Amino acid sequence: MVSTESRLSYRVRVLPAQHELDVEMTLTGVPGASDVKLAVPTWVPGAYGFMKYGRAIFDLRARDSSSGAALPVTREGWSGWRVKTPGTALTVQYRVSCYDPAWSELVGIVDSDQAILLGTNYLAPEGYRGPCSVSYALPEGWKVHHSSGAEGGSSGSWSYPSYRVLLDTPVVLGNFERFERNVGGTTFHMVFMDRALGFEREAHGLMDAVANVAKACHGIFGSFPFKDYTFIMSFSPLARWGLEHVSATMIAFGDDGLIDKDARARAVRLAAHELFHAWNVCTLRPAALANPALDLLGGSFTESLWVAEGFTRYYEYLLSVRAGALPAEDFLSNLVNFHRQLTAQPAYTRTSAVDSSLATFLNHNRYPGSVNNSVDYYDLGMLIAFDMDIILRTQKSPSSLDAEFAAFYAQYAKAEGGYTHAQFKEFFTRRCPALSEVFERAVESAGGLRLEESFQKLGYRVEKQELPYLGIVLEQNERPVIANVLHDSPAGASGLASQDELLKLNGFPYSTRALRWCIANEKVLHLEVRRGHRHLSFEVKPGTRWHVGKLTWAGTEAQAALLREWFKLPGYVPTSGKEVALSAYDNFHGIQTVL
């Protein structure tokens, strides 16, 4: 039990040799003889799945702060403890194991010579709404970079207006490199935790590209929603970072992020995605993610993640084009390929953007059967954003998603309770009645994208292509293991199942290249698979499906001018009759190959 008079503070000692934290939490202003429930979150915004953050906490002890008397502690649930205290102040001491590279964007990491600390390691009283402070005891010589959001720092202690702000404010310690870029009078800190091949030659160019993305963001909204911003970056192959905060982000580029053209473009896109979140979801929040509705233990379910994440995915590509880091044709190709992958799945005609958003704690990750009953609201929201943008740009009184989303942001970014789906719909359909049918067919219903119409409005000729297929899904690395089976496909009727290991094809050893050839040229395929310890045989006859096969420019000068305004590329001139290569496709959630 806590009251409005309660105050929360932490003293954190960093133990690099052990890769641990020693944490002392003090809570004052506790009503006497009270039960105090302490917990770490089970999830955080931006990572929409329940996580076992509490598993890293051990050696927990509690005492009365005044008398020093030990107090009994009882574990409660999977992330909390309950303490009964007779006094008005409680001190809890515990250790945290803090070295799990796969989770470090969520819980931080303590390495031998550096660390990134996040508030998910700090127990807090259930229902606590007051301020908190943190002081750090660091190894000698360790430096500190603290992203904005807190006050202090001169004596190694920082004050936060709330526990939520603490959760949203990563702190970098020890050995790192920091550079700066200034965009419109705002400082962007570029903090590198490590280097990669090509750093001396290429890193500054990467930072300039990221600064150009920030400039393009400013061009939409007219201002930045933070005092300064920190990119915390790594090239480690162990890091899989990509998580937004109000005034910072942790992002990982991979060890070839500076020397490979595609990896470099992906790095800029990732930076664009997480930076755009500073406006869209960190400041402009769906109602369920806004205070006081945010529930860090039970989960916060919102119907608007297709906006929070889908619009952000759309702008990660568009901003990269505007920043000069991605060719416009690659953006167009990605739109087509996202559409191809999404519409190939039976779930596309079953699951709306709203339902996909609400079900995120169930379907955020892929699983056997997911192609039949869940869609990625990132991908669906991206294509809805494209649909809306082109409708806005081609109506009688042209506008743009830039202008309308910025206006929506201006109205609801400061709203105490965030925004609801109903408010979002009312705002956009009132300002552009033609968008009503987008909400009806694509947002609140399933299977209603009209990508072909949008491209035709831009001046492109769209050609559909019929192609043979079985209906099995392989992951991006195309291992000989079936990841999923489309239920309404020839494979779905044959008895093949997710996780079947493909062994033989028409009597010969299996290869993906051979499978592609057979699907295109054979009337019947004989597949031998291993399912667990059993060997099974299946006969499958390929069927056919349709997708967008060609995109060719056939527009007018007025449509070319529309493209130039859309891309913010004054010199962009499409070539009449030129076909857009549809080979560019990069989805950081993974590309599913439907065969």
C-alpha positions in Angstrom: 0.0 0.0 0.0 1.4 3.4 -1.0 0.1 6.9 -0.6 0.5 10.3 -2.3 3.1 11.1 0.4 5.3 8.1 -0.5 8.6 8.7 -2.1 10.8 6.2 -4.0 14.6 6.2 -4.4 17.2 3.7 -5.7 20.9 3.3 -5.2 22.4 1.2 -7.9 25.9 -0.3 -7.8 27.3 -1.6 -11.0 29.3 -4.8 -10.8 31.0 -5.3 -14.2 33.0 -8.4 -13.3 29.8 -10.2 -12.2 27.6 -8.6 -14.9 25.2 -7.7 -12.1 23.6 -4.8 -10.4 23.3 -4.4 -6.6 20.1 -2.4 -6.0 18.9 -0.7 -2.8 15.3 0.6 -3.0 13.9 2.9 -0.3 10.3 3.7 0.0 9.3 6.4 2.5 5.8 7.6 3.5 4.4 4.1 4.0 1.4 3.8 6.2 2.3 1.8 9.3 1.4 -1.9 9.4 0.9 -2.0 5.6 1.4 -4.7 3.0 3.5 -3.4 0.2 3.4 -5.2 -3.2 6.6 -4.6 -5.2 7.0 -5.7 -8.8 8.9 -5.1 -12.0 6.9 -4.8 -15.3 5.8 -7.9 -17.2 6.0 -5.9 -20.4 6.8 -2.4 -21.7 5.4 -0.3 -24.5 7.1 -1.0 -27.8 7.5 -4.7 -26.8 4.0 -6.1 -26.9 4.5 -9.4 -25.2 4.7 -10.6 -21.6 8.4 -11.1 -20.5 9.9 -12.7 -17.5 11.8 -9.6 -16.3 11.6 -10.7 -12.7 13.6 -13.9 -13.3 16.9 -11.9 -13.1 16.2 -10.7 -9.5 17.7 -12.7 -6.6 19.0 -12.4 -3.0 16.1 -10.1 -2.1 16.0 -8.8 1.5 13.8 -6.3 3.2 14.2 -4.3 6.4 12.5 -1.5 8.3 14.4 1.6 7.4 14.2 3.2 10.8 15.0 0.2 13.1 16.9 -1.9 10.6 14.8 -4.9 11.6 14.5 -7.6 8.9 11.0 -8.0 7.4 9.5 -11.2 5.9 9.2 -11.2 2.1 6.9 -13.4 0.1 7.1 -13.9 -3.7 3.9 -13.1 -5.4 3.2 -13.8 -9.0 6.0 -14.1 -11.6 7.3 -10.6 -11.2 6.6 -9.4 -7.7 7.1 -9.7 -3.9 5.0 -8.7 -0.9 6.4 -7.1 2.2 4.6 -6.4 5.5 6.1 -3.4 7.1 5.3 -2.1 10.6 7.0 1.3 10.0 6.7 4.2 7.6 9.8 3.5 5.6 10.9 0.4 3.8 14.3 -0.6 2.4 14.7 -3.5 0.0 18.1 -4.8 -1.3 18.6 -7.3 -4.1 20.9 -8.3 -6.9 20.1 -8.4 -10.6 21.7 -10.6 -13.2 22.2 -8.2 -16.2 23.8 -9.9 -19.1 21.5 -11.3 -21.7 22.3 -9.8 -25.1 19.0 -11.0 -26.6 17.0 -9.0 -24.0 19.3 -6.1 -23.5 17.1 -3.6 -25.3 14.4 -4.4 -22.7 16.4 -4.8 -19.5 19.8 -3.2 -20.3 23.2 -4.9 -20.1 26.2 -4.8 -17.8 29.4 -5.7 -19.6 33.0 -5.8 -18.4 33.7 -2.2 -19.4 30.3 -0.6 -20.2 26.7 -0.8 -19.4 23.2 0.4 -20.4 20.7 0.6 -17.6 16.9 0.6 -17.8 14.2 1.0 -15.2 12.8 -2.5 -15.8 15.4 -3.8 -13.3 14.0 -1.6 -10.5 11.2 -2.9 -8.3 8.4 -0.4 -7.7 5.3 -0.4 -5.4 2.1 -1.4 -7.1 0.1 1.7 -8.1 2.9 4.1 -7.3 2.4 7.4 -9.1 4.9 9.7 -7.5 8.4 10.8 -8.4 11.6 8.7 -8.0 15.3 9.2 -7.9 18.3 7.0 -8.8 22.0 7.4 -7.7 24.7 5.3 -9.3 27.9 3.9 -7.7 30.2 3.2 -10.7 33.6 1.7 -11.2 36.4 4.3 -11.2 36.8 6.2 -14.5 33.4 5.2 -15.9 31.7 8.1 -17.8 27.9 8.6 -18.0 25.5 9.6 -20.8 22.0 10.1 -19.5 19.2 10.7 -22.1 16.9 13.6 -21.4 13.9 13.1 -19.1 15.5 13.5 -15.7 17.0 16.3 -13.7 20.3 16.4 -11.8 23.4 14.3 -12.4 26.0 16.6 -10.8 26.3 14.3 -7.8 25.6 11.1 -9.6 21.9 11.2 -8.8 18.9 11.9 -11.1 15.3 12.7 -10.3 12.4 11.5 -12.4 8.8 12.8 -12.3 7.4 9.3 -12.4 8.4 5.6 -12.5 7.1 5.5 -16.1 9.7 8.2 -17.1 12.4 6.2 -15.4 11.4 3.2 -17.5 11.6 5.4 -20.6 15.1 6.8 -19.9 18.1 4.6 -20.8 21.5 5.5 -19.2 24.8 4.7 -20.9 27.8 4.0 -18.7 31.5 3.2 -19.1 33.3 2.9 -22.4 31.4 4.4 -25.3 31.9 7.0 -28.0 29.6 10.0 -28.4 29.2 12.3 -31.4 26.7 15.0 -32.0 24.6 16.4 -34.8 22.5 19.6 -34.6 19.1 19.8 -36.4 17.1 23.0 -36.2 18.8 23.9 -32.9 18.2 20.5 -31.3 21.1 18.2 -30.3 21.1 14.6 -31.4 23.6 12.5 -29.5 25.0 9.5 -31.5 26.3 7.1 -28.8 28.2 4.1 -30.2 28.8 1.1 -27.8 31.3 -0.4 -30.3 32.8 -0.1 -33.7 32.6 -2.1 -36.9 34.6 -2.4 -40.1 34.5 0.8 -42.0 33.8 3.0 -38.9 36.5 5.6 -39.6 35.4 6.0 -43.2 31.6 5.5 -43.0 30.3 6.3 -39.6 30.0 10.1 -40.1 28.1 9.5 -43.3 25.7 7.2 -41.4 25.2 9.9 -38.8 24.6 12.6 -41.4 21.9 10.3 -43.0 20.2 9.9 -39.6 20.4 13.7 -39.1 18.7 14.1 -42.5 15.9 11.8 -41.3 15.5 14.0 -38.2 15.2 17.0 -40.5 12.5 15.2 -42.5 10.6 14.4 -39.3 10.8 18.1 -38.3 9.4 18.9 -41.8 6.2 17.0 -41.0 5.5 18.2 -37.4 7.3 21.6 -37.3 9.1 20.9 -34.0 10.7 18.2 -31.9 8.9 16.7 -28.9 12.1 16.5 -26.8 14.9 18.7 -25.5 17.5 16.5 -27.1 17.6 13.0 -28.4 20.0 10.0 -28.0 20.6 7.2 -30.5 22.3 4.3 -28.6 23.8 2.2 -31.3 25.6 -1.1 -31.6 27.2 -3.1 -34.4 27.4 -6.3 -32.3 26.0 -9.4 -34.0 24.6 -10.4 -30.6 22.5 -7.2 -30.4 19.0 -7.3 -31.8 17.9 -3.9 -30.7 15.1 -1.7 -31.9 13.1 -0.1 -29.1 11.8 3.4 -28.8 11.8 5.8 -25.8 10.5 9.3 -25.4 13.9 11.0 -26.1 16.1 8.0 -27.0 16.3 4.7 -28.7 18.5 1.6 -28.6 19.2 0.3 -32.1 21.5 -2.4 -33.5 22.9 -2.3 -37.1 24.7 -5.6 -37.4 28.4 -6.0 -38.0 28.1 -5.1 -41.7 26.0 -2.0 -41.1 28.6 0.3 -42.5 30.0 -1.6 -45.4 27.0 -3.3 -47.0 24.6 -1.1 -49.1 21.4 -2.9 -48.0 22.5 -3.1 -44.4 23.3 0.6 -44.4 19.9 1.4 -45.8 18.3 -0.8 -43.1 20.2 1.0 -40.4 18.9 4.4 -41.5 15.4 2.9 -41.8 15.6 1.5 -38.3 16.7 4.9 -37.0 13.9 6.5 -38.8 11.3 4.1 -37.4 12.4 4.6 -33.8 12.8 8.3 -34.1 9.3 8.7 -35.6 8.0 6.9 -32.5 9.0 10.0 -30.5 5.9 11.6 -31.9 3.8 8.6 -32.7 3.3 6.5 -29.6 5.7 8.1 -27.1 4.0 11.5 -27.2 0.8 10.8 -29.2 -0.4 7.8 -27.3 -3.4 5.5 -27.8 -5.7 5.7 -24.8 -4.6 2.3 -23.4 -1.0 3.3 -23.4 -1.6 6.7 -21.7 -1.5 7.5 -18.0 -3.2 6.5 -15.9 -4.6 3.6 -18.0 -1.2 2.1 -18.6 -1.0 -1.3 -16.9 2.6 -2.6 -16.7 1.6 -5.8 -15.0 -1.7 -6.9 -16.6 -1.0 -5.6 -20.1 -2.6 -2.6 -22.0 -4.6 -3.6 -25.0 -5.3 -0.9 -27.7 -7.1 -1.1 -31.0 -4.7 1.5 -32.4 -1.4 -0.2 -32.8 -2.0 -0.3 -36.6 -1.5 3.5 -36.3 1.2 3.5 -33.7 3.3 0.9 -35.5 1.9 0.7 -39.0 2.1 4.5 -39.7 5.6 4.4 -38.2 6.6 1.6 -40.6 5.2 3.6 -43.5 7.2 6.7 -42.5 10.4 4.7 -41.9 10.5 4.1 -45.6 9.2 7.4 -46.8 11.5 9.4 -44.5 14.5 7.4 -45.7 13.6 8.4 -49.3 13.3 12.0 -48.3 16.6 11.8 -46.5 18.3 10.4 -49.6 19.1 7.1 -48.0 16.7 4.9 -50.0 15.9 5.1 -53.7 12.2 5.9 -54.4 11.9 2.8 -56.5 13.0 0.6 -53.6 10.2 2.2 -51.5 7.7 1.4 -54.2 9.0 -2.2 -54.5 8.7 -2.7 -50.7 5.1 -1.5 -50.8 4.3 -4.1 -53.4 6.2 -6.9 -51.6 4.7 -6.1 -48.2 1.3 -6.4 -50.1 2.3 -9.7 -51.7 3.3 -11.3 -48.5 0.3 -10.0 -46.5 -2.4 -10.9 -49.1 -1.0 -14.4 -49.7 -2.0 -15.3 -46.1 -5.5 -16.6 -45.4 -5.6 -14.4 -42.3 -5.6 -11.3 -44.5 -9.3 -11.9 -45.2 -10.1 -12.8 -41.6 -8.4 -10.3 -39.4 -8.9 -6.6 -39.3 -6.3 -4.0 -38.3 -8.3 -3.2 -35.1 -8.5 -6.9 -34.1 -4.8 -7.5 -34.9 -3.9 -4.6 -32.7 -6.0 -5.8 -29.8 -4.6 -9.3 -30.0 -1.0 -8.2 -30.0 -0.2 -10.1 -26.7 -1.3 -13.2 -28.5 0.1 -12.8 -32.0 3.0 -10.4 -31.9 5.3 -13.4 -32.7 4.8 -16.0 -35.5 3.8 -19.5 -34.6 2.4 -22.6 -36.4 -0.9 -21.5 -37.9 -0.3 -17.8 -37.6 -0.6 -17.2 -41.3 -4.2 -18.5 -41.1 -5.4 -16.5 -38.1 -3.3 -13.4 -37.5 -1.8 -10.5 -39.5 1.1 -8.2 -38.6 -0.4 -4.8 -37.7 2.9 -3.2 -38.7 2.5 -4.4 -42.3 -1.2 -3.9 -42.6 -1.0 -0.4 -41.0 1.8 0.5 -43.3 -0.3 -0.3 -46.4 -3.4 1.4 -44.9 -1.3 4.5 -44.4 -0.2 4.4 -48.0 -3.9 4.0 -49.1 -4.9 7.0 -46.9 -2.0 9.1 -48.1 -2.8 8.7 -51.8 -6.5 9.3 -51.3 -5.6 12.6 -49.5 -3.1 13.6 -52.1 -5.5 12.9 -55.1 -8.8 14.4 -53.8 -10.2 17.6 -55.3 -8.7 19.7 -52.5 -5.4 17.9 -52.1 -3.9 17.3 -48.6 -1.5 14.6 -47.4 -1.0 12.2 -44.6 1.8 14.5 -43.5 -0.5 17.4 -43.0 -3.5 15.5 -41.5 -1.4 13.4 -39.1 0.5 16.5 -37.9 -2.9 18.2 -37.3 -4.1 15.2 -35.4 -0.9 15.2 -33.4 -1.3 18.9 -32.5 -4.8 18.2 -31.1 -4.2 15.0 -29.2 -0.5 14.8 -28.2 -1.1 16.7 -25.0 -4.4 14.9 -24.2 -4.2 13.4 -20.7 -6.0 10.2 -21.7 -4.5 9.8 -25.1 -6.7 9.2 -28.1 -9.3 6.5 -28.9 -9.9 4.7 -32.2 -13.2 6.5 -32.4 -11.5 9.9 -32.1 -8.9 9.0 -34.7 -11.6 7.9 -37.2 -13.8 10.9 -36.5 -10.9 13.3 -37.0 -9.8 11.9 -40.3 -13.2 11.2 -41.8 -14.5 14.7 -40.9 -11.6 16.3 -42.6 -11.7 13.9 -45.6 -15.0 12.1 -46.0 -13.5 9.8 -48.7 -11.5 8.1 -45.9 -14.6 6.7 -44.4 -14.5 3.7 -46.8 -10.9 3.0 -45.8 -11.9 2.5 -42.2 -14.9 0.4 -43.2 -13.1 -1.9 -45.7 -9.5 -2.1 -44.3 -9.4 -0.9 -40.7 -12.5 -2.3 -39.1 -13.0 -5.2 -41.7 -10.5 -7.6 -43.2 -9.2 -7.9 -46.7 -9.9 -4.4 -47.9 -6.6 -3.0 -49.2 -6.6 -1.3 -52.6 -3.0 -1.0 -53.4 -3.5 -1.3 -57.1 -5.9 1.6 -57.1 -3.5 3.8 -55.2 -0.7 3.1 -57.6 -2.9 3.8 -60.6 -3.8 7.2 -59.0 -0.1 7.9 -58.9 0.3 7.2 -62.6 1.5 3.6 -62.5 0.1 0.7 -64.6 -0.4 -2.3 -62.5 -0.4 -5.8 -64.0 -1.5 -8.9 -62.1 0.4 -12.1 -62.4 -0.9 -15.7 -62.0 1.7 -18.0 -60.4 1.7 -21.6 -59.3 2.0 -22.4 -55.6 1.7 -25.2 -53.0 0.9 -23.1 -50.0 3.8 -23.8 -47.7 5.7 -21.0 -46.0 9.5 -21.0 -45.5 11.2 -18.5 -43.3 13.7 -16.1 -44.7 16.7 -18.5 -44.5 14.6 -21.0 -46.4 15.7 -24.0 -44.3 14.1 -27.3 -45.3 11.5 -27.0 -42.5 7.9 -25.9 -43.2 7.2 -22.8 -41.0 3.5 -22.7 -41.8 0.9 -24.1 -44.1 -1.8 -22.0 -45.8 -5.1 -23.7 -44.8 -6.9 -22.9 -48.1 -4.1 -24.1 -50.4 -3.2 -27.4 -52.0 -0.7 -28.1 -49.2 -3.4 -27.3 -46.7 -5.6 -30.0 -48.1 -2.8 -32.5 -48.3 -2.0 -33.0 -44.6 1.4 -31.3 -44.5 2.0 -29.5 -41.2 4.1 -26.8 -39.7 7.5 -28.1 -38.5 7.6 -30.9 -41.1 11.2 -31.3 -42.3 11.4 -31.7 -46.0 13.6 -34.7 -47.0 12.8 -35.8 -50.6 11.1 -34.3 -53.6 9.9 -36.6 -56.4 12.3 -39.3 -55.1 15.4 -36.9 -55.0 17.0 -35.1 -52.1 15.1 -31.9 -51.2 16.3 -28.5 -52.1 14.4 -25.2 -52.2 15.6 -24.6 -55.8 14.3 -28.0 -56.9 11.0 -27.2 -55.1 10.6 -24.0 -57.0 11.2 -25.7 -60.3 8.8 -28.5 -59.6 6.0 -26.2 -58.5 6.4 -24.3 -61.8 6.8 -27.4 -64.0 5.3 -30.5 -62.5 1.6 -31.4 -62.2 2.1 -33.5 -59.1 4.7 -33.3 -56.3 5.6 -36.3 -54.1 7.1 -35.0 -50.8 8.7 -37.1 -48.1 9.0 -35.4 -44.7 10.1 -36.2 -41.2 7.6 -35.3 -38.5 9.1 -35.9 -35.1 10.4 -39.5 -35.4 8.0 -40.5 -38.2 8.6 -40.4 -41.9 5.5 -39.5 -43.9 4.8 -39.1 -47.7 2.4 -36.6 -49.3 1.1 -36.0 -52.8 0.4 -32.4 -53.7 -0.9 -30.9 -56.9 0.2 -27.2 -57.3 -2.6 -24.6 -57.6 -2.4 -21.0 -58.7 -2.8 -17.6 -57.1 -2.5 -14.0 -58.2 -0.4 -11.1 -57.1 0.9 -7.8 -58.4 3.5 -8.8 -61.0 4.5 -5.5 -62.7 4.5 -1.8 -61.9 5.2 0.5 -64.9 5.2 4.3 -65.0 2.6 5.6 -67.4 1.6 8.8 -65.8 1.2 12.5 -66.6 3.4 15.4 -65.7 0.8 16.3 -63.0 1.2 12.8 -61.5 5.0 13.2 -61.7 4.7 16.4 -59.8 2.7 14.6 -57.2 5.5 12.0 -56.8 8.0 14.8 -56.4 6.0 16.3 -53.6 5.3 12.9 -52.0 9.0 12.0 -52.0 10.2 15.6 -51.4 12.6 15.1 -54.3 12.4 18.2 -56.5 14.5 16.6 -59.2 12.7 13.3 -59.4 11.5 12.5 -63.0 10.0 9.0 -63.6 10.7 7.6 -67.1 7.6 6.8 -69.2 7.3 3.1 -69.8 9.9 2.1 -67.3 9.1 -0.9 -65.1 9.9 -0.6 -61.4 12.1 -3.5 -60.3 10.2 -5.3 -57.6 13.2 -7.0 -56.1 13.7 -4.7 -53.1 12.0 -6.1 -49.9 13.2 -5.8 -46.4 11.0 -6.6 -43.4 12.8 -6.6 -40.0 10.2 -9.0 -38.7 11.4 -11.5 -41.3 10.4 -12.3 -44.8 8.1 -15.3 -45.2 8.5 -17.1 -48.5 5.2 -18.6 -49.8 5.8 -21.4 -52.2 
